């Protein structure tokens, strides 16, 4: 009787599970099973067992993302809409096209993006798949300015009207604050969308306190900095 070594299953994160379809997972598993069946066990003439050399199944391509250890509660899971794929769970609970809890069905992600553009706070560009013009593959946000409460007006609860017709017709300061978080909750049909967020060079910024908390959550993780920058952080932290 021979002994075979089975390949180890790679560990997958929620992002990996969500980014692949059930069909992809099944095909990957079937490939592993077929390769195991094709493996041969060799026994030497003296009866001593030798380990067979098992052909390793082709590795699935991995992304080069560096994950940041920050989590946000999007939805409290209930039996009614439970699913191992978090995107499918939110699809059961939220309106079509929403990836966050709606305060009103007309306050969509486009609504929050329009707030930032109307306030001249950002420049946003969406890049299309050349083979599918309806598919945004990635987007960029250039931060131009962040409005402080005193710059918005004396009444933060009084709505400012959009410069173009829109429903709702306006937004409060608290809508403006929410827009910085909800604008990035964009996803394409393949769940492969990503953002690049950056500042404008040679620009002086004066941030309100709530934005510092936002940047702590959405800003870059320490691991992506060049080694020289990391050394500087170690020296002055």
N, C-alpha and C positions, 0 to 999 in steps of 0.2 A: 504494500500500500504506500502510495507516495504522499507527499505533503506539498500543497501549493500555497502561495502567498497571494492573498487578495488585495487589490489596490485599496488604499484608504479613501473614503469619501471626503471630498473637500468641504470645509466648513463654509456655510453660506449665511450672509446677513439678510435682514429683512429687505434691504435694497436689492440684493441678488434675487431673492424669491419673487419680489414684486416686478422685477424687470424681465423675467422670463415667463413664457406662457406654460400652461400645463403640458402642452404637446412637446415643447422643448425639453422639459424635465423627463417626460416619458421616453423620448428618443435617447436622451443621454443615459438613462438607466438601462435601456435595452442594449445599448452599445456595450456597456460594462458587462452585462450578463453574457452576451455573445462572445466577447473576448475571453471571459472566464471559461466558457464551454470549450473553446478552441485550444486552451492551454494544455500542455502535455507534462505528465509526471514521469521522471526518469528514475529507474532503480538500477544501481550498479550491480555487477555480477556477484559481489560479496554480500548482497542483501542489505547494504547500508542505504539509507534513504538520502536522496539529494533533493535540494529545493529546485523546483522547476522555474524556469525563467518565463515569467508571464509577460506577454506583450501589454504594455500600458495603454489604455484607451487614450485617444487624442484629447489633450487638455482643452477645456473650454476657455475661450479668451477671457481674460480678466481686465477690469478697468484699472486705471492708474490713479484713481481718486484717493486722497488722504482724508479719511473720515474724521470729523470733528465731534468730540464727545459732548454734544449739546442735543437735548431732546425737548420737543414741544408736544404737549398733549393736544392732539387734533380731535380725537373722539374717544369717549369712554365706551369700551366694548360692551355690548349687550348681546344676549343670545339671539335676538331677532336678526341682527345684521353681522354676526360673527363670520369671519373668514380669515384664513391664514395669510391671504394676500391683503395688506392694509388698503390698497387702492380699491379693491372690490368691496371691502367693508364700508368705506366712505361713500361709494357709489350707491349702496343700499340706503344710506341715511341722508345724504345731502342731495340737493337739487342737481340736475344735469349741469355739468361744467364746473361745479363747486368742489374745491378741495379744502374748504374751511367751513366752520359753522356760520351759516348766513344769519345776519341780523335782519335782513329784508331781502326778498328774492330779486329786487332790482338793484341791490348793491353787490354787483358781480365783481369779478377780478378786473374787468375792463373799467368799471366805475372807479376803482381805486387807482388804476393806472392813469386814468384821465385826470384825477385829482392832482397827482404829482406833475403831470405835464402842464396842466392849467396853471399851477402855481409856479411854473418855471423852476422846479426843484430838481428835475432829472432830464436826461436825454436817453430815450429808450429805442433800441433797434432790435427787431426780430429777424432772424435769418431763416430762410425757407430751404426745404429739401429740394434740390434741383429736379428731382423726379416726382415731387408731390408738392405743389405750391400751397396746399392747405395745411402742410405740416411744418411747424416751427421746430427746427432742430436745436437752436440755442438762441439766447438773447443777451444783450448787454445793457447795463444801467450805468450811465455816467452821472455821478452826484454833483449837482451844480450848487445847490444851497439847501439848507434845512431851516424852515421857518420857525422862529420862536413864538411863544404865545403873545408877547407884546407886539410882534409884527403882524399878527393875524387880525387884531382888533380888540376892542374893549370887551366884547361879548363873545366868548369862545363857542357858545352854543348857537349863535346866529349864523345861518347858512350864507356862504358866499356863492353867487351864481357862477355857473360855468360860462366861459366866453362863447361857447357854441351850444346849440340845443342838446339837451341830454335829460335822461330820466334816471335818477332824480335830477331836479334842476340845479341843485347846489349841494354844498357839503360844509359841515362844521369843522372846527379845529380837531375834534376827536376823530372824525372821519379821516382827516389828514394824517394824524398820528397812526391810525390803523392801516392806512394805505401803504406805509413803508413795509409792513409785514405781509399784508395780503396780496400785494402786487407780485411777489415772487412765487405765489402759489399757482403758477401756471404749469400745465403738463400737456404733452401731446398724446396722441392716441397710442403711441408705442411706449410711453412712460420713459422716454430717453432725453427729456429736455434738461438743459443746464443753463445757469446764469453766470455772467462775468460782471462783477460790480467793482467800479473803480472811481476815483476822484479826478477832478479836473486839475491839471498842473497849474502852478503859479496862481493859485486861488486861496484867499484867506477865508477860513470857515469859522463860524461861531455857533457851536452846537448846543441845543437845549439838553437838559440832563437826561430826558427819556431816550434821546438818540444815542447817548453813550451806552445805555443798556442794550439798545438794538444792535449797536456795532459789536458789543461783547458777544452777542449771540451769532450774528451773521458775518462778522469780520473773519479774517484769515486765522487759521490755526498756526501755532508756533512752529510746527514741523515743516512748513513750506518755505520758511525763510532761509536765505543762504547762510552758510556756516558762520561767516563773519558777523552777520546780523544777530544770529543766535548767541554768539560770544558776547556781543554788546549787551544783550538782554541779561545774560548771566552776570555780567559785571555790575550793572546798575539796578538790578531788581532788588 
